[in-house]
Amino acid sequence: MADQKVAVVIGAGDGLGGALARRFAQGRFVAGLVARDATRLARMASDIAATGGRAIVAPADARDETQVEALFDKLEREAGPIEVVIYNPGAMWRGPLVETDGETFKKVWRLTCFGGFVAGRAAAKRMVPRGHGTILFSGATASMRGSALFAAFASAKMALRGLAQSMAREFGPKGVHVAHVVIDGFIDTPAVRQKLPGRVEAMPPDGAMKPEAIAEAYWQLHVQPRSAWTHELDLRPWCEKF
């Protein structure tokens, strides 16, 4: 156990979260799988084990401070020191502002930004005393600009970006690499294909982002020499306008 390190993926699902867990498991990390659906996490852990990796299921609500602290303790106790934390929850909301009720707005903010604060704080508390570690936040097009019908999501994603900037400036000098990844484009996942039937198929080849390609970029952020750390990385397919 002493030689093992843990990569925690908060928001481990069938799309990008699963690809991130698999990539770090391939890099000889124990993948800590965090989401609310324990059944789905167990299936993902089994798939990772089938390819020679190791994963630990840690069901939790990312918005609950007590649950997050408990899962970090559990993972360090059962697997080893947490070296990487990736905050990757899905909280996309689209709708007219006048039809967005206050509870929906707060729900999007709590999962997108407040949960990032809770996870980032838990990670920093453990990494800073060791003098090393990586904390990565998944951003979106909405992290950079607000579009019509995206007021709740854009405001929350911009807040998450601000959190990442502040953490990078506070913890970088203490040896902890904090980075924010702007994912500017459609990700080719089963959920996207279900919600937007025909959209991915209508794109040119490689017009939608492959989860495995994005996961590779996250891995490269982690292995960067500290003499040349990236704080913000924007990713988009070759045909995306920006």
N, C-alpha and C positions, 0 to 999 in steps of 0.2 A: 504493500500500500504506500510505503514511503516514496517509491519512485513514480507513483501514479499522480496525474494531475487531472483536474476536472474542468470541463467547459460546460457552463450552464446556458441552456437555450430556453429563455422565457418566451413562450409563444411557439412551442414546438407543435407544428401541425403537418398536414399532408403536402404543403407547398414549400415555401422558403425555409420555414423552421425545421422541417424534416431534413432538407438538404444541408442546412448548417450543422445539424447534429451528426449526420453521416460524415460530413467532411472532417469535422474535428475528431470523430471516432477513428477515421482513417489515419489521422495524425497522431494516433496513440493516446488520445485523451479519453477519459471516461465522460460520456455525454450525459449531463444531467438534464432530463427532459421535464419541462415545467409547462403545465397548462391545466385547465380544470377537468378535462375529459380523461379520466384514468384509463379507460378501456382503449382509447386511441393511443395513449402513451405506451401502454403495454404492448400493443401491436408494433409500434415503432421500435421499441427496445428489442423485441424479438427479431425484427428485420435486421437491426444493427448487429445483434449477436450472430445471426446466420452468416454474416460476412466477416466474422472474426473480430468485431469490435465489442465494446462494452458500453452499456447504457443503464442508467438508474432512473426509475420512474419517480417523480416527485410532484404529485398533483397539488395544485395550490391556485388561489386567486391572487393574481399579481397586484391587485389593489389593496390587499389586506396585509398590513405591516407585520402582524404577528405571524401569519402564515409564511410570509417571505423569509423572515428571520429564522423560523423553524426549519424551513427547507434548506437554507444555507448551512445551518448546523448539521442537519441530517446528512447532506452530501459530503461535508468535510469529515464527518465522523465515519461514514460508511465507505467512502471512496478515496479521499485525499484532499489536499489543498486546492481551493478554487483558483485557477489561473486565468480563466476567461469567463466573462459574463456577457451574453448577447441579449439585448432587450428587443424583442421582435413580435409584439402582440398585434393582432389585427383589430382595428377599431374604426375602419372606414365608414363614414356616414355621409350620405348625399341627400339633400332635400332643401326645399325653400326655407329661408330664414324665418319667415312669419309662421311657418308650419312646424318649426322645430321647438318643442317644449323644453322647459328648463331642465327637466330630469334627463332628457336625452343629451342635451349639451354637456351636462355635468358628467354623465356616464362616459361619453367620448373622451372628455378631458381626464377623467380619473384613470382610465385604462391606458391612454396614450402618454400623458405627461406625469401624473402623480405616480403611476406604477413605475415609470422610468426613474423617478426620484427614489422610490422605495428600494428598487433593485440596485441602482447606482450607489446609494448609501450603504446598503448591506455589502456590496462588493468592495467599496473603498475601505470600510472598517476592517476588512480582512486583508486586503492587498497592501495598503499603505504601510502597516507595520513590517511587512516582508520586503518592501521596497521594489515590488514588481507586480505585473498583472496587466490585463487588457480588458477594457469595458467598451463595448460596441453598441451603438443605438441604430436601429433601422429607421431611416427617414423616408420621405416621399417627395413627389413633385410639390405637394402641399406644404412641405417644410419651407419652401422658397417663395411661394406666391399663393395668394388666395384666389380661388376661382368662384364664379357664381355657383350656388348650391352647395358649397363646401365650407361654409363659415365655421361650423363646429369642428370639423376634421382639420382644416387648415390652421385654425387658431391653436389647437392642441399640438399639432405637429411642429408649428413654429416655436411653441413653448418648450417642446422636447429638444429642439435644436439649441435653444438658449441654455437649457440645462446642460447639454453636452459641452457647449463652449465654456461655461463656467467651471465644470468639472475638469476639463482638459487643462485649463489655466491653473486650477488649484492643485491637481494631483500629478500633472506631468512632471513638475520639478521634484516630486517625491517618488518617481520611478514608475508610475502607473499610466499606461497609454490609454487615452480616451478618444474615441473617434465616432463620427456621425456619418452614416452612409445614406446619401440621397438616391433613392431608387426611382428614377425618372422614366417610367414606362410600364406597360402591362407585363405582369409576370405570368408565364404560361403554366397555370396550375389547374387542377380539376375544378376548384371553386370558381375561378375566373371563367372557365369554359362553360360552367353551368349557369352562372349569372348573366353572361354575355354570349349567348350561343351564336356561333358563326364569326365572332369578332376576331379571334386569334387566327382562324382559318383564312380570313380575308386579308391578313397581313402578308407582306413578302416573306420569303424564307428568313428565319432568325429575326423577324420583326417583333416578336415578343421575347421577353427576357427569360432565359432558362434558369431555374432555381439553382442548378449545380454551378452555373457560371458565376452567379452572384455569390454563392457560398465560397467559391475559390477566391474571390476578391476579399472577403472577410478573413479568410485564412492568411492571405498575404499581408493584410493589415496587422495581424497578430505577430507574424514572424519578422516584421520590419526591424532593422537595427535602430536603436534609439537615437542614433546620430542623425536620422532622417525620418522622423515620424510624420505620418499624415494625420491631420485632424479631421478633415472633411473630404470625402471621396464621393464624386457623383458618377453614377452608372446609368447608362441608357443604351438601347439597341441602336444599331448603325443608322436606321432610317428615321429615328425619332427627331422631330423638330424641337429646337430649344433656343 
